């Protein structure tokens, strides 16, 4: 059952990151992957600054979005503008 929640959190975080950062979506699978990796990055950063990994689904999605936005921002800076 946990894998289903991971996918739900990843999907929500990927979708919300797309709204925050703009640009076209990358499809279901890539949005989930960005959301899941963002959750790992966000969770690591939150623990690094002293937050505890508690708070339920809303907290988890917010942390995942924070991590995914940061990850997307870094990726866009590294790859530069296209064209």
mmCIF file of the N, C-alpha and C atoms, coordinates in Angstrom:
data_MODEL
# 
_entry.id   MODEL 
# 
loop_
_atom_site.group_PDB 
_atom_site.id 
_atom_site.type_symbol 
_atom_site.label_atom_id 
_atom_site.label_alt_id 
_atom_site.label_comp_id 
_atom_site.label_asym_id 
_atom_site.label_entity_id 
_atom_site.label_seq_id 
_atom_site.pdbx_PDB_ins_code 
_atom_site.Cartn_x 
_atom_site.Cartn_y 
_atom_site.Cartn_z 
_atom_site.occupancy 
_atom_site.B_iso_or_equiv 
_atom_site.pdbx_formal_charge 
_atom_site.auth_seq_id 
_atom_site.auth_comp_id 
_atom_site.auth_asym_id 
_atom_site.auth_atom_id 
_atom_site.pdbx_PDB_model_num 
ATOM 1   N N  . UNK A 1 1  ? 0.819  -1.198 0.000   1.00 0.00 ? 1  UNK A N  1 
ATOM 2   C CA . UNK A 1 1  ? 0.000  0.000  0.000   1.00 0.00 ? 1  UNK A CA 1 
ATOM 3   C C  . UNK A 1 1  ? 0.865  1.266  0.000   1.00 0.00 ? 1  UNK A C  1 
ATOM 4   N N  . UNK A 1 2  ? 2.055  1.179  0.592   1.00 0.00 ? 2  UNK A N  1 
ATOM 5   C CA . UNK A 1 2  ? 2.916  2.355  0.647   1.00 0.00 ? 2  UNK A CA 1 
ATOM 6   C C  . UNK A 1 2  ? 3.338  2.822  -0.738  1.00 0.00 ? 2  UNK A C  1 
ATOM 7   N N  . UNK A 1 3  ? 3.544  1.893  -1.645  1.00 0.00 ? 3  UNK A N  1 
ATOM 8   C CA . UNK A 1 3  ? 3.963  2.263  -2.994  1.00 0.00 ? 3  UNK A CA 1 
ATOM 9   C C  . UNK A 1 3  ? 2.892  3.108  -3.679  1.00 0.00 ? 3  UNK A C  1 
ATOM 10  N N  . UNK A 1 4  ? 1.635  2.833  -3.395  1.00 0.00 ? 4  UNK A N  1 
ATOM 11  C CA . UNK A 1 4  ? 0.544  3.627  -3.967  1.00 0.00 ? 4  UNK A CA 1 
ATOM 12  C C  . UNK A 1 4  ? 0.612  5.058  -3.450  1.00 0.00 ? 4  UNK A C  1 
ATOM 13  N N  . UNK A 1 5  ? 0.877  5.229  -2.155  1.00 0.00 ? 5  UNK A N  1 
ATOM 14  C CA . UNK A 1 5  ? 0.998  6.586  -1.601  1.00 0.00 ? 5  UNK A CA 1 
ATOM 15  C C  . UNK A 1 5  ? 2.203  7.312  -2.168  1.00 0.00 ? 5  UNK A C  1 
ATOM 16  N N  . UNK A 1 6  ? 3.306  6.598  -2.396  1.00 0.00 ? 6  UNK A N  1 
ATOM 17  C CA . UNK A 1 6  ? 4.484  7.209  -3.022  1.00 0.00 ? 6  UNK A CA 1 
ATOM 18  C C  . UNK A 1 6  ? 4.131  7.723  -4.410  1.00 0.00 ? 6  UNK A C  1 
ATOM 19  N N  . UNK A 1 7  ? 3.384  6.922  -5.162  1.00 0.00 ? 7  UNK A N  1 
ATOM 20  C CA . UNK A 1 7  ? 2.988  7.335  -6.506  1.00 0.00 ? 7  UNK A CA 1 
ATOM 21  C C  . UNK A 1 7  ? 2.040  8.523  -6.449  1.00 0.00 ? 7  UNK A C  1 
ATOM 22  N N  . UNK A 1 8  ? 1.107  8.507  -5.510  1.00 0.00 ? 8  UNK A N  1 
ATOM 23  C CA . UNK A 1 8  ? 0.168  9.631  -5.357  1.00 0.00 ? 8  UNK A CA 1 
ATOM 24  C C  . UNK A 1 8  ? 0.923  10.907 -4.997  1.00 0.00 ? 8  UNK A C  1 
ATOM 25  N N  . UNK A 1 9  ? 1.834  10.817 -4.029  1.00 0.00 ? 9  UNK A N  1 
ATOM 26  C CA . UNK A 1 9  ? 2.626  11.984 -3.637  1.00 0.00 ? 9  UNK A CA 1 
ATOM 27  C C  . UNK A 1 9  ? 3.486  12.453 -4.812  1.00 0.00 ? 9  UNK A C  1 
ATOM 28  N N  . UNK A 1 10 ? 4.113  11.525 -5.509  1.00 0.00 ? 10 UNK A N  1 
ATOM 29  C CA . UNK A 1 10 ? 4.936  11.887 -6.662  1.00 0.00 ? 10 UNK A CA 1 
ATOM 30  C C  . UNK A 1 10 ? 4.130  12.559 -7.755  1.00 0.00 ? 10 UNK A C  1 
ATOM 31  N N  . UNK A 1 11 ? 2.955  12.035 -8.031  1.00 0.00 ? 11 UNK A N  1 
ATOM 32  C CA . UNK A 1 11 ? 2.099  12.621 -9.060  1.00 0.00 ? 11 UNK A CA 1 
ATOM 33  C C  . UNK A 1 11 ? 1.650  14.023 -8.666  1.00 0.00 ? 11 UNK A C  1 
ATOM 34  N N  . UNK A 1 12 ? 1.189  14.181 -7.432  1.00 0.00 ? 12 UNK A N  1 
ATOM 35  C CA . UNK A 1 12 ? 0.774  15.506 -6.963  1.00 0.00 ? 12 UNK A CA 1 
ATOM 36  C C  . UNK A 1 12 ? 1.925  16.497 -6.986  1.00 0.00 ? 12 UNK A C  1 
ATOM 37  N N  . UNK A 1 13 ? 3.065  16.072 -6.494  1.00 0.00 ? 13 UNK A N  1 
ATOM 38  C CA . UNK A 1 13 ? 4.228  16.964 -6.450  1.00 0.00 ? 13 UNK A CA 1 
ATOM 39  C C  . UNK A 1 13 ? 4.698  17.313 -7.854  1.00 0.00 ? 13 UNK A C  1 
ATOM 40  N N  . UNK A 1 14 ? 4.734  16.356 -8.756  1.00 0.00 ? 14 UNK A N  1 
ATOM 41  C CA . UNK A 1 14 ? 5.140  16.617 -10.136 1.00 0.00 ? 14 UNK A CA 1 
ATOM 42  C C  . UNK A 1 14 ? 4.183  17.568 -10.834 1.00 0.00 ? 14 UNK A C  1 
ATOM 43  N N  . UNK A 1 15 ? 2.892  17.372 -10.629 1.00 0.00 ? 15 UNK A N  1 
ATOM 44  C CA . UNK A 1 15 ? 1.882  18.226 -11.241 1.00 0.00 ? 15 UNK A CA 1 
ATOM 45  C C  . UNK A 1 15 ? 1.957  19.643 -10.684 1.00 0.00 ? 15 UNK A C  1 
ATOM 46  N N  . UNK A 1 16 ? 2.053  19.764 -9.349  1.00 0.00 ? 16 UNK A N  1 
ATOM 47  C CA . UNK A 1 16 ? 2.151  21.085 -8.731  1.00 0.00 ? 16 UNK A CA 1 
ATOM 48  C C  . UNK A 1 16 ? 3.443  21.795 -9.127  1.00 0.00 ? 16 UNK A C  1 
ATOM 49  N N  . UNK A 1 17 ? 4.517  21.062 -9.265  1.00 0.00 ? 17 UNK A N  1 
ATOM 50  C CA . UNK A 1 17 ? 5.774  21.655 -9.716  1.00 0.00 ? 17 UNK A CA 1 
ATOM 51  C C  . UNK A 1 17 ? 5.625  22.204 -11.125 1.00 0.00 ? 17 UNK A C  1 
ATOM 52  N N  . UNK A 1 18 ? 4.924  21.486 -11.980 1.00 0.00 ? 18 UNK A N  1 
ATOM 53  C CA . UNK A 1 18 ? 4.657  21.977 -13.323 1.00 0.00 ? 18 UNK A CA 1 
ATOM 54  C C  . UNK A 1 18 ? 3.876  23.276 -13.308 1.00 0.00 ? 18 UNK A C  1 
ATOM 55  N N  . UNK A 1 19 ? 2.929  23.398 -12.384 1.00 0.00 ? 19 UNK A N  1 
ATOM 56  C CA . UNK A 1 19 ? 2.156  24.638 -12.268 1.00 0.00 ? 19 UNK A CA 1 
ATOM 57  C C  . UNK A 1 19 ? 3.023  25.785 -11.758 1.00 0.00 ? 19 UNK A C  1 
ATOM 58  N N  . UNK A 1 20 ? 3.858  25.502 -10.770 1.00 0.00 ? 20 UNK A N  1 
ATOM 59  C CA . UNK A 1 20 ? 4.708  26.537 -10.169 1.00 0.00 ? 20 UNK A CA 1 
ATOM 60  C C  . UNK A 1 20 ? 5.788  26.989 -11.138 1.00 0.00 ? 20 UNK A C  1 
ATOM 61  N N  . UNK A 1 21 ? 6.439  26.052 -11.796 1.00 0.00 ? 21 UNK A N  1 
ATOM 62  C CA . UNK A 1 21 ? 7.580  26.364 -12.650 1.00 0.00 ? 21 UNK A CA 1 
ATOM 63  C C  . UNK A 1 21 ? 7.186  26.709 -14.083 1.00 0.00 ? 21 UNK A C  1 
ATOM 64  N N  . UNK A 1 22 ? 5.967  26.409 -14.462 1.00 0.00 ? 22 UNK A N  1 
ATOM 65  C CA . UNK A 1 22 ? 5.527  26.687 -15.822 1.00 0.00 ? 22 UNK A CA 1 
ATOM 66  C C  . UNK A 1 22 ? 6.092  25.701 -16.817 1.00 0.00 ? 22 UNK A C  1 
ATOM 67  N N  . UNK A 1 23 ? 5.654  25.833 -18.034 1.00 0.00 ? 23 UNK A N  1 
ATOM 68  C CA . UNK A 1 23 ? 6.132  24.933 -19.077 1.00 0.00 ? 23 UNK A CA 1 
ATOM 69  C C  . UNK A 1 23 ? 5.215  23.739 -19.217 1.00 0.00 ? 23 UNK A C  1 
ATOM 70  N N  . UNK A 1 24 ? 5.381  23.008 -20.297 1.00 0.00 ? 24 UNK A N  1 
ATOM 71  C CA . UNK A 1 24 ? 4.523  21.848 -20.528 1.00 0.00 ? 24 UNK A CA 1 
ATOM 72  C C  . UNK A 1 24 ? 4.875  20.704 -19.590 1.00 0.00 ? 24 UNK A C  1 
ATOM 73  N N  . UNK A 1 25 ? 3.884  19.883 -19.299 1.00 0.00 ? 25 UNK A N  1 
ATOM 74  C CA . UNK A 1 25 ? 4.131  18.686 -18.513 1.00 0.00 ? 25 UNK A CA 1 
ATOM 75  C C  . UNK A 1 25 ? 4.969  17.698 -19.312 1.00 0.00 ? 25 UNK A C  1 
ATOM 76  N N  . UNK A 1 26 ? 5.600  16.801 -18.623 1.00 0.00 ? 26 UNK A N  1 
ATOM 77  C CA . UNK A 1 26 ? 6.465  15.827 -19.282 1.00 0.00 ? 26 UNK A CA 1 
ATOM 78  C C  . UNK A 1 26 ? 5.817  14.456 -19.367 1.00 0.00 ? 26 UNK A C  1 
ATOM 79  N N  . UNK A 1 27 ? 4.567  14.363 -19.029 1.00 0.00 ? 27 UNK A N  1 
ATOM 80  C CA . UNK A 1 27 ? 3.877  13.079 -19.055 1.00 0.00 ? 27 UNK A CA 1 
ATOM 81  C C  . UNK A 1 27 ? 3.776  12.483 -17.659 1.00 0.00 ? 27 UNK A C  1 
ATOM 82  N N  . UNK A 1 28 ? 2.886  11.530 -17.529 1.00 0.00 ? 28 UNK A N  1 
ATOM 83  C CA . UNK A 1 28 ? 2.576  10.932 -16.230 1.00 0.00 ? 28 UNK A CA 1 
ATOM 84  C C  . UNK A 1 28 ? 3.809  10.364 -15.543 1.00 0.00 ? 28 UNK A C  1 
ATOM 85  N N  . UNK A 1 29 ? 4.558  9.527  -16.237 1.00 0.00 ? 29 UNK A N  1 
ATOM 86  C CA . UNK A 1 29 ? 5.684  8.829  -15.617 1.00 0.00 ? 29 UNK A CA 1 
ATOM 87  C C  . UNK A 1 29 ? 6.771  9.812  -15.186 1.00 0.00 ? 29 UNK A C  1 
ATOM 88  N N  . UNK A 1 30 ? 7.147  10.742 -16.051 1.00 0.00 ? 30 UNK A N  1 
ATOM 89  C CA . UNK A 1 30 ? 8.202  11.688 -15.706 1.00 0.00 ? 30 UNK A CA 1 
ATOM 90  C C  . UNK A 1 30 ? 7.758  12.648 -14.612 1.00 0.00 ? 30 UNK A C  1 
ATOM 91  N N  . UNK A 1 31 ? 6.474  13.044 -14.600 1.00 0.00 ? 31 UNK A N  1 
ATOM 92  C CA . UNK A 1 31 ? 5.963  13.886 -13.518 1.00 0.00 ? 31 UNK A CA 1 
ATOM 93  C C  . UNK A 1 31 ? 6.060  13.167 -12.175 1.00 0.00 ? 31 UNK A C  1 
ATOM 94  N N  . UNK A 1 32 ? 5.731  11.879 -12.170 1.00 0.00 ? 32 UNK A N  1 
ATOM 95  C CA . UNK A 1 32 ? 5.834  11.087 -10.941 1.00 0.00 ? 32 UNK A CA 1 
ATOM 96  C C  . UNK A 1 32 ? 7.293  10.976 -10.511 1.00 0.00 ? 32 UNK A C  1 
ATOM 97  N N  . UNK A 1 33 ? 8.186  10.734 -11.451 1.00 0.00 ? 33 UNK A N  1 
ATOM 98  C CA . UNK A 1 33 ? 9.611  10.606 -11.135 1.00 0.00 ? 33 UNK A CA 1 
ATOM 99  C C  . UNK A 1 33 ? 10.145 11.924 -10.557 1.00 0.00 ? 33 UNK A C  1 
ATOM 100 N N  . UNK A 1 34 ? 9.815  13.044 -11.201 1.00 0.00 ? 34 UNK A N  1 
ATOM 101 C CA . UNK A 1 34 ? 10.254 14.353 -10.689 1.00 0.00 ? 34 UNK A CA 1 
ATOM 102 C C  . UNK A 1 34 ? 9.697  14.573 -9.284  1.00 0.00 ? 34 UNK A C  1 
ATOM 103 N N  . UNK A 1 35 ? 8.443  14.222 -9.072  1.00 0.00 ? 35 UNK A N  1 
ATOM 104 C CA . UNK A 1 35 ? 7.841  14.371 -7.749  1.00 0.00 ? 35 UNK A CA 1 
ATOM 105 C C  . UNK A 1 35 ? 8.504  13.495 -6.696  1.00 0.00 ? 35 UNK A C  1 
ATOM 106 N N  . UNK A 1 36 ? 8.813  12.251 -7.051  1.00 0.00 ? 36 UNK A N  1 
ATOM 107 C CA . UNK A 1 36 ? 9.449  11.339 -6.094  1.00 0.00 ? 36 UNK A CA 1 
ATOM 108 C C  . UNK A 1 36 ? 10.873 11.767 -5.772  1.00 0.00 ? 36 UNK A C  1 
ATOM 109 N N  . UNK A 1 37 ? 11.632 12.132 -6.799  1.00 0.00 ? 37 UNK A N  1 
ATOM 110 C CA . UNK A 1 37 ? 12.997 12.605 -6.550  1.00 0.00 ? 37 UNK A CA 1 
ATOM 111 C C  . UNK A 1 37 ? 12.946 13.910 -5.760  1.00 0.00 ? 37 UNK A C  1 
ATOM 112 N N  . UNK A 1 38 ? 11.978 14.752 -6.081  1.00 0.00 ? 38 UNK A N  1 
ATOM 113 C CA . UNK A 1 38 ? 11.786 15.986 -5.319  1.00 0.00 ? 38 UNK A CA 1 
ATOM 114 C C  . UNK A 1 38 ? 11.459 15.707 -3.858  1.00 0.00 ? 38 UNK A C  1 
ATOM 115 N N  . UNK A 1 39 ? 10.684 14.663 -3.607  1.00 0.00 ? 39 UNK A N  1 
ATOM 116 C CA . UNK A 1 39 ? 10.373 14.286 -2.231  1.00 0.00 ? 39 UNK A CA 1 
ATOM 117 C C  . UNK A 1 39 ? 11.636 13.880 -1.482  1.00 0.00 ? 39 UNK A C  1 
ATOM 118 N N  . UNK A 1 40 ? 12.509 13.144 -2.151  1.00 0.00 ? 40 UNK A N  1 
ATOM 119 C CA . UNK A 1 40 ? 13.764 12.752 -1.515  1.00 0.00 ? 40 UNK A CA 1 
ATOM 120 C C  . UNK A 1 40 ? 14.643 13.970 -1.236  1.00 0.00 ? 40 UNK A C  1 
ATOM 121 N N  . UNK A 1 41 ? 14.770 14.857 -2.224  1.00 0.00 ? 41 UNK A N  1 
ATOM 122 C CA . UNK A 1 41 ? 15.572 16.072 -2.050  1.00 0.00 ? 41 UNK A CA 1 
ATOM 123 C C  . UNK A 1 41 ? 14.972 16.950 -0.955  1.00 0.00 ? 41 UNK A C  1 
ATOM 124 N N  . UNK A 1 42 ? 13.668 17.165 -1.024  1.00 0.00 ? 42 UNK A N  1 
ATOM 125 C CA . UNK A 1 42 ? 13.000 17.995 -0.023  1.00 0.00 ? 42 UNK A CA 1 
ATOM 126 C C  . UNK A 1 42 ? 13.098 17.404 1.369   1.00 0.00 ? 42 UNK A C  1 
ATOM 127 N N  . UNK A 1 43 ? 12.918 16.095 1.478   1.00 0.00 ? 43 UNK A N  1 
ATOM 128 C CA . UNK A 1 43 ? 13.040 15.433 2.778   1.00 0.00 ? 43 UNK A CA 1 
ATOM 129 C C  . UNK A 1 43 ? 14.436 15.550 3.355   1.00 0.00 ? 43 UNK A C  1 
ATOM 130 N N  . UNK A 1 44 ? 15.436 15.386 2.496   1.00 0.00 ? 44 UNK A N  1 
ATOM 131 C CA . UNK A 1 44 ? 16.823 15.524 2.938   1.00 0.00 ? 44 UNK A CA 1 
ATOM 132 C C  . UNK A 1 44 ? 17.084 16.944 3.437   1.00 0.00 ? 44 UNK A C  1 
ATOM 133 N N  . UNK A 1 45 ? 16.643 17.943 2.664   1.00 0.00 ? 45 UNK A N  1 
ATOM 134 C CA . UNK A 1 45 ? 16.861 19.337 3.064   1.00 0.00 ? 45 UNK A CA 1 
ATOM 135 C C  . UNK A 1 45 ? 16.112 19.695 4.347   1.00 0.00 ? 45 UNK A C  1 
ATOM 136 N N  . UNK A 1 46 ? 14.907 19.200 4.482   1.00 0.00 ? 46 UNK A N  1 
ATOM 137 C CA . UNK A 1 46 ? 14.124 19.503 5.691   1.00 0.00 ? 46 UNK A CA 1 
ATOM 138 C C  . UNK A 1 46 ? 14.787 18.878 6.926   1.00 0.00 ? 46 UNK A C  1 
ATOM 139 N N  . UNK A 1 47 ? 15.273 17.649 6.803   1.00 0.00 ? 47 UNK A N  1 
ATOM 140 C CA . UNK A 1 47 ? 15.975 17.029 7.929   1.00 0.00 ? 47 UNK A CA 1 
ATOM 141 C C  . UNK A 1 47 ? 17.275 17.755 8.228   1.00 0.00 ? 47 UNK A C  1 
ATOM 142 N N  . UNK A 1 48 ? 17.934 18.240 7.180   1.00 0.00 ? 48 UNK A N  1 
ATOM 143 C CA . UNK A 1 48 ? 19.192 18.955 7.339   1.00 0.00 ? 48 UNK A CA 1 
ATOM 144 C C  . UNK A 1 48 ? 19.008 20.240 8.158   1.00 0.00 ? 48 UNK A C  1 
ATOM 145 N N  . UNK A 1 49 ? 17.884 20.913 7.990   1.00 0.00 ? 49 UNK A N  1 
ATOM 146 C CA . UNK A 1 49 ? 17.648 22.147 8.743   1.00 0.00 ? 49 UNK A CA 1 
ATOM 147 C C  . UNK A 1 49 ? 16.859 21.915 10.026  1.00 0.00 ? 49 UNK A C  1 
ATOM 148 N N  . UNK A 1 50 ? 16.561 20.648 10.343  1.00 0.00 ? 50 UNK A N  1 
ATOM 149 C CA . UNK A 1 50 ? 16.011 20.328 11.641  1.00 0.00 ? 50 UNK A CA 1 
ATOM 150 C C  . UNK A 1 50 ? 14.537 19.967 11.717  1.00 0.00 ? 50 UNK A C  1 
ATOM 151 N N  . UNK A 1 51 ? 13.837 19.890 10.606  1.00 0.00 ? 51 UNK A N  1 
ATOM 152 C CA . UNK A 1 51 ? 12.432 19.498 10.641  1.00 0.00 ? 51 UNK A CA 1 
ATOM 153 C C  . UNK A 1 51 ? 12.322 17.992 10.751  1.00 0.00 ? 51 UNK A C  1 
ATOM 154 N N  . UNK A 1 52 ? 11.271 17.549 11.417  1.00 0.00 ? 52 UNK A N  1 
ATOM 155 C CA . UNK A 1 52 ? 11.043 16.118 11.571  1.00 0.00 ? 52 UNK A CA 1 
ATOM 156 C C  . UNK A 1 52 ? 10.104 15.637 10.472  1.00 0.00 ? 52 UNK A C  1 
ATOM 157 N N  . UNK A 1 53 ? 10.280 14.426 10.000  1.00 0.00 ? 53 UNK A N  1 
ATOM 158 C CA . UNK A 1 53 ? 9.441  13.918 8.913   1.00 0.00 ? 53 UNK A CA 1 
ATOM 159 C C  . UNK A 1 53 ? 8.064  13.464 9.398   1.00 0.00 ? 53 UNK A C  1 
ATOM 160 N N  . UNK A 1 54 ? 7.311  14.370 9.971   1.00 0.00 ? 54 UNK A N  1 
ATOM 161 C CA . UNK A 1 54 ? 5.961  14.073 10.441  1.00 0.00 ? 54 UNK A CA 1 
ATOM 162 C C  . UNK A 1 54 ? 5.036  15.157 9.929   1.00 0.00 ? 54 UNK A C  1 
ATOM 163 N N  . UNK A 1 55 ? 3.778  14.862 9.814   1.00 0.00 ? 55 UNK A N  1 
ATOM 164 C CA . UNK A 1 55 ? 2.859  15.899 9.413   1.00 0.00 ? 55 UNK A CA 1 
ATOM 165 C C  . UNK A 1 55 ? 1.798  15.452 8.425   1.00 0.00 ? 55 UNK A C  1 
ATOM 166 N N  . UNK A 1 56 ? 1.850  14.219 7.997   1.00 0.00 ? 56 UNK A N  1 
ATOM 167 C CA . UNK A 1 56 ? 0.799  13.719 7.135   1.00 0.00 ? 56 UNK A CA 1 
ATOM 168 C C  . UNK A 1 56 ? 1.002  14.009 5.664   1.00 0.00 ? 56 UNK A C  1 
ATOM 169 N N  . UNK A 1 57 ? -0.054 13.790 4.908   1.00 0.00 ? 57 UNK A N  1 
ATOM 170 C CA . UNK A 1 57 ? 0.002  13.874 3.457   1.00 0.00 ? 57 UNK A CA 1 
ATOM 171 C C  . UNK A 1 57 ? 0.271  15.294 2.968   1.00 0.00 ? 57 UNK A C  1 
ATOM 172 N N  . UNK A 1 58 ? -0.361 16.287 3.552   1.00 0.00 ? 58 UNK A N  1 
ATOM 173 C CA . UNK A 1 58 ? -0.179 17.665 3.096   1.00 0.00 ? 58 UNK A CA 1 
ATOM 174 C C  . UNK A 1 58 ? 1.275  18.096 3.280   1.00 0.00 ? 58 UNK A C  1 
ATOM 175 N N  . UNK A 1 59 ? 1.844  17.829 4.443   1.00 0.00 ? 59 UNK A N  1 
ATOM 176 C CA . UNK A 1 59 ? 3.242  18.165 4.698   1.00 0.00 ? 59 UNK A CA 1 
ATOM 177 C C  . UNK A 1 59 ? 4.154  17.432 3.710   1.00 0.00 ? 59 UNK A C  1 
ATOM 178 N N  . UNK A 1 60 ? 3.880  16.166 3.486   1.00 0.00 ? 60 UNK A N  1 
ATOM 179 C CA . UNK A 1 60 ? 4.702  15.364 2.584   1.00 0.00 ? 60 UNK A CA 1 
ATOM 180 C C  . UNK A 1 60 ? 4.651  15.919 1.166   1.00 0.00 ? 60 UNK A C  1 
ATOM 181 N N  . UNK A 1 61 ? 3.475  16.279 0.701   1.00 0.00 ? 61 UNK A N  1 
ATOM 182 C CA . UNK A 1 61 ? 3.340  16.834 -0.651  1.00 0.00 ? 61 UNK A CA 1 
ATOM 183 C C  . UNK A 1 61 ? 4.042  18.186 -0.739  1.00 0.00 ? 61 UNK A C  1 
ATOM 184 N N  . UNK A 1 62 ? 3.900  19.028 0.281   1.00 0.00 ? 62 UNK A N  1 
ATOM 185 C CA . UNK A 1 62 ? 4.567  20.339 0.262   1.00 0.00 ? 62 UNK A CA 1 
ATOM 186 C C  . UNK A 1 62 ? 6.092  20.197 0.230   1.00 0.00 ? 62 UNK A C  1 
ATOM 187 N N  . UNK A 1 63 ? 6.622  19.277 1.016   1.00 0.00 ? 63 UNK A N  1 
ATOM 188 C CA . UNK A 1 63 ? 8.067  19.029 1.007   1.00 0.00 ? 63 UNK A CA 1 
ATOM 189 C C  . UNK A 1 63 ? 8.499  18.484 -0.352  1.00 0.00 ? 63 UNK A C  1 
ATOM 190 N N  . UNK A 1 64 ? 7.707  17.581 -0.921  1.00 0.00 ? 64 UNK A N  1 
ATOM 191 C CA . UNK A 1 64 ? 8.033  17.025 -2.232  1.00 0.00 ? 64 UNK A CA 1 
ATOM 192 C C  . UNK A 1 64 ? 8.005  18.110 -3.307  1.00 0.00 ? 64 UNK A C  1 
ATOM 193 N N  . UNK A 1 65 ? 7.032  19.010 -3.243  1.00 0.00 ? 65 UNK A N  1 
ATOM 194 C CA . UNK A 1 65 ? 6.961  20.103 -4.213  1.00 0.00 ? 65 UNK A CA 1 
ATOM 195 C C  . UNK A 1 65 ? 8.159  21.026 -4.046  1.00 0.00 ? 65 UNK A C  1 
ATOM 196 N N  . UNK A 1 66 ? 8.507  21.343 -2.812  1.00 0.00 ? 66 UNK A N  1 
ATOM 197 C CA . UNK A 1 66 ? 9.679  22.184 -2.558  1.00 0.00 ? 66 UNK A CA 1 
ATOM 198 C C  . UNK A 1 66 ? 10.927 21.554 -3.184  1.00 0.00 ? 66 UNK A C  1 
ATOM 199 N N  . UNK A 1 67 ? 11.135 20.286 -2.946  1.00 0.00 ? 67 UNK A N  1 
ATOM 200 C CA . UNK A 1 67 ? 12.297 19.593 -3.512  1.00 0.00 ? 67 UNK A CA 1 
ATOM 201 C C  . UNK A 1 67 ? 12.243 19.513 -5.024  1.00 0.00 ? 67 UNK A C  1 
ATOM 202 N N  . UNK A 1 68 ? 11.059 19.247 -5.584  1.00 0.00 ? 68 UNK A N  1 
ATOM 203 C CA . UNK A 1 68 ? 10.923 19.137 -7.032  1.00 0.00 ? 68 UNK A CA 1 
ATOM 204 C C  . UNK A 1 68 ? 11.115 20.484 -7.725  1.00 0.00 ? 68 UNK A C  1 
ATOM 205 N N  . UNK A 1 69 ? 10.623 21.554 -7.107  1.00 0.00 ? 69 UNK A N  1 
ATOM 206 C CA . UNK A 1 69 ? 10.832 22.899 -7.669  1.00 0.00 ? 69 UNK A CA 1 
ATOM 207 C C  . UNK A 1 69 ? 12.315 23.233 -7.665  1.00 0.00 ? 69 UNK A C  1 
ATOM 208 N N  . UNK A 1 70 ? 12.978 22.952 -6.560  1.00 0.00 ? 70 UNK A N  1 
ATOM 209 C CA . UNK A 1 70 ? 14.415 23.207 -6.474  1.00 0.00 ? 70 UNK A CA 1 
ATOM 210 C C  . UNK A 1 70 ? 15.167 22.374 -7.518  1.00 0.00 ? 70 UNK A C  1 
ATOM 211 N N  . UNK A 1 71 ? 14.817 21.124 -7.632  1.00 0.00 ? 71 UNK A N  1 
ATOM 212 C CA . UNK A 1 71 ? 15.449 20.237 -8.611  1.00 0.00 ? 71 UNK A CA 1 
ATOM 213 C C  . UNK A 1 71 ? 15.219 20.730 -10.037 1.00 0.00 ? 71 UNK A C  1 
ATOM 214 N N  . UNK A 1 72 ? 14.006 21.142 -10.349 1.00 0.00 ? 72 UNK A N  1 
ATOM 215 C CA . UNK A 1 72 ? 13.685 21.654 -11.677 1.00 0.00 ? 72 UNK A CA 1 
ATOM 216 C C  . UNK A 1 72 ? 14.439 22.941 -11.963 1.00 0.00 ? 72 UNK A C  1 
ATOM 217 N N  . UNK A 1 73 ? 14.520 23.819 -10.986 1.00 0.00 ? 73 UNK A N  1 
ATOM 218 C CA . UNK A 1 73 ? 15.239 25.084 -11.142 1.00 0.00 ? 73 UNK A CA 1 
ATOM 219 C C  . UNK A 1 73 ? 16.725 24.830 -11.440 1.00 0.00 ? 73 UNK A C  1 
ATOM 220 N N  . UNK A 1 74 ? 17.328 23.932 -10.665 1.00 0.00 ? 74 UNK A N  1 
ATOM 221 C CA . UNK A 1 74 ? 18.741 23.600 -10.881 1.00 0.00 ? 74 UNK A CA 1 
ATOM 222 C C  . UNK A 1 74 ? 18.928 22.981 -12.257 1.00 0.00 ? 74 UNK A C  1 
ATOM 223 N N  . UNK A 1 75 ? 18.044 22.071 -12.639 1.00 0.00 ? 75 UNK A N  1 
ATOM 224 C CA . UNK A 1 75 ? 18.152 21.423 -13.939 1.00 0.00 ? 75 UNK A CA 1 
ATOM 225 C C  . UNK A 1 75 ? 18.082 22.449 -15.073 1.00 0.00 ? 75 UNK A C  1 
ATOM 226 N N  . UNK A 1 76 ? 17.172 23.391 -14.959 1.00 0.00 ? 76 UNK A N  1 
ATOM 227 C CA . UNK A 1 76 ? 17.034 24.418 -15.994 1.00 0.00 ? 76 UNK A CA 1 
ATOM 228 C C  . UNK A 1 76 ? 18.255 25.332 -16.046 1.00 0.00 ? 76 UNK A C  1 
ATOM 229 N N  . UNK A 1 77 ? 18.858 25.613 -14.912 1.00 0.00 ? 77 UNK A N  1 
ATOM 230 C CA . UNK A 1 77 ? 20.064 26.447 -14.897 1.00 0.00 ? 77 UNK A CA 1 
ATOM 231 C C  . UNK A 1 77 ? 21.253 25.710 -15.526 1.00 0.00 ? 77 UNK A C  1 
ATOM 232 N N  . UNK A 1 78 ? 21.359 24.432 -15.260 1.00 0.00 ? 78 UNK A N  1 
ATOM 233 C CA . UNK A 1 78 ? 22.481 23.645 -15.789 1.00 0.00 ? 78 UNK A CA 1 
ATOM 234 C C  . UNK A 1 78 ? 22.337 23.427 -17.297 1.00 0.00 ? 78 UNK A C  1 
ATOM 235 N N  . UNK A 1 79 ? 21.133 23.122 -17.752 1.00 0.00 ? 79 UNK A N  1 
ATOM 236 C CA . UNK A 1 79 ? 20.955 22.843 -19.168 1.00 0.00 ? 79 UNK A CA 1 
ATOM 237 C C  . UNK A 1 79 ? 20.862 24.106 -20.009 1.00 0.00 ? 79 UNK A C  1 
ATOM 238 N N  . UNK A 1 80 ? 20.521 25.232 -19.398 1.00 0.00 ? 80 UNK A N  1 
ATOM 239 C CA . UNK A 1 80 ? 20.455 26.498 -20.137 1.00 0.00 ? 80 UNK A CA 1 
ATOM 240 C C  . UNK A 1 80 ? 19.274 26.570 -21.072 1.00 0.00 ? 80 UNK A C  1 
ATOM 241 N N  . UNK A 1 81 ? 19.101 27.711 -21.724 1.00 0.00 ? 81 UNK A N  1 
ATOM 242 C CA . UNK A 1 81 ? 17.980 27.866 -22.653 1.00 0.00 ? 81 UNK A CA 1 
ATOM 243 C C  . UNK A 1 81 ? 18.163 27.022 -23.905 1.00 0.00 ? 81 UNK A C  1 
ATOM 244 N N  . UNK A 1 82 ? 17.068 26.538 -24.409 1.00 0.00 ? 82 UNK A N  1 
ATOM 245 C CA . UNK A 1 82 ? 17.111 25.719 -25.619 1.00 0.00 ? 82 UNK A CA 1 
ATOM 246 C C  . UNK A 1 82 ? 16.967 26.624 -26.838 1.00 0.00 ? 82 UNK A C  1 
ATOM 247 N N  . UNK A 1 83 ? 17.644 26.262 -27.906 1.00 0.00 ? 83 UNK A N  1 
ATOM 248 C CA . UNK A 1 83 ? 17.465 26.978 -29.156 1.00 0.00 ? 83 UNK A CA 1 
ATOM 249 C C  . UNK A 1 83 ? 18.592 27.820 -29.441 1.00 0.00 ? 83 UNK A C  1 
# 
